[in-house]
């Protein structure tokens, strides 16, 4: 469970706040955020998909990179809107089985580190 957003100065990005608290580099933030924002039911198959097709999660990685630089929740929402309209998300497996980053989980993750 992430700490309360009020503990962090407003000038920090989501990635900076996360890295400061968890004492990790930004690359580690991206890896951890990806797995935290992936629905639990998708986690068992995600490593197999990554082995078979590393570009399958490209849109998800782009979303995580975008939220890493967000300083406010409205910037996270903008990134989510862009993710939703990304043409890489129209694959039937992503939509039917929801093997992709969850927008709801991204919002909850960001709320833990950013102020409004």
Buried (B, 14 or more C-beta within 10 A) or exposed (E): EBEEBEEBEEEBBBBBBBBEBEEBEBEEBBEBBBEBBBBEEBEEEBEEBEEEEEEBBEBBBBBBBBBBEBBBBEBBBBBBEEBEEBEBBEBEEBEEEEBBBBBEBBBEBBBBBBBE
